[in-house]
Amino acid sequence: MRYYRSQWCRAGRPRNKTYTEYMSYKTANRDFRRAHRKAANGHTSMMQLNREIDESAEMNTNDFWKHVNTRRMAYNCNKSTSGIKFGEIVHRDQKAITEQ
């Protein structure tokens, strides 16, 4: 997007659809906004999933493990290497986590 903006500025910042610099800049800007919204929505959904995991850990262990496994599948994590970190200790099995 920076490249197209600099091209548009060098052309004198025209604001007419007949100028290719203007149209290229607007297209790049539109693509950037779409990508940014998509990334922001992904971050928001991850925050919501983290909140749901925290709430279910306090209430119901079955829901907790359902959320954890959903998250593992979403990020294609290896169950043997991924874990949950409590303080400085990483727990990888259900028994160790439920004892916390």
C-alpha positions, 0 to 999 in steps of 0.5 A: 500500500505504501508504494501505491500511496507514494505513486499517488503523491508523486502524481500530485494526489489526483482525485479523479477515477481516470488517473491510474495512480488514484485507482491503484491507491484506492484499491490497495487501501481497500484491500488493506482495510479488508485484511485488517478487519479479517485479522481483527475479527480473528483476534477478537474470536481468540479472546472470546475463546480464551474467556470461555476456557477460563470460565469453563475451567471454573465451572465444568471440566467437560466443557473445559476440555471441549474448549481446549480440544477445539482450540488445539484442533483449530491451531493443529497443535500436537497434543503431546507437545502442547500444554497449558501454562500455570505460572512457569510450569507447563502441564500437558495431561488432564490429571496434572491440570485438574490438580491445579 
